[in-house]
């Protein structure tokens, strides 16, 4: 309960907004020459994708992100078109972040990232009014890999905790986790006061726990950080763990796979929307898996325009 005793159910997502350049190549990349591909430019970013899929599932969502003036209008319109309320801070110097996603014939991707304006998102971009009407704060892990982002995360989490709101986190990237250092990442979460909901994928969970078995990794994370863990397993679905024990396994729906970009974000968005609507953890995971299955059937990390709230 917040805002003078009125029930609220909004979601605030904070983190990265990106221009995705998606290259789908049916054959292995050929060094020192050309490789044929279908190339598409799409709006993306883990935080923005999560917000979009949560709105797709019917949640009242706002996104705080930083963009360059070069594409701010395009990104604002793309978010509004899928039902997200964009709060975009315009960077006067840095261009919008860009990710080049190389997607192979199996739909698996390799990403090259220029963080651009997203890497400068910081405390000066915050406004306490962002939390009005909000029941949960969700952070993209990319926010934690810059000094400005860590300062913003500390400020946002502190304000959210003061209002009694839930806080969730997607660790976001094994590459950045490796560079940042797992012990340092764990200390940072402790300094933030922890989270109550964590959305790692299997590689991230293994890195954070040094355990190969998915069930053991999920249970260890839930015990170490005192939170509910929804461990994303891609085509194998999701493991849920809490207080060091396995809650259940939710299978992923089977269907066509074009591009796995944003599938984990779609799961998180669907899960968060269902949980905010009152679903149990298992039911929310089912909703999240439906979102993930839909996401891999399209190119890019967002739902189709016009699908918000359906």
PyMOL commands that set and color helices and strands:
alter all, ss='L'
color gray80, all
select helices_A, chain A and resi 46-56+72-81+116-120+123-125+128-131+141-145+147-162+174-180+182-192+202-209+214-225+234-236+263-276+281-295
alter helices_A, ss='H'
color red, helices_A
select strands_A, chain A and resi 10-14+18-24+38-44+61-68+84-91+97-103+109-114+134-140+166-170+197-198+228-232+238-242+245-250
alter strands_A, ss='S'
color yellow, strands_A
deselect
rebuild
show_as cartoon
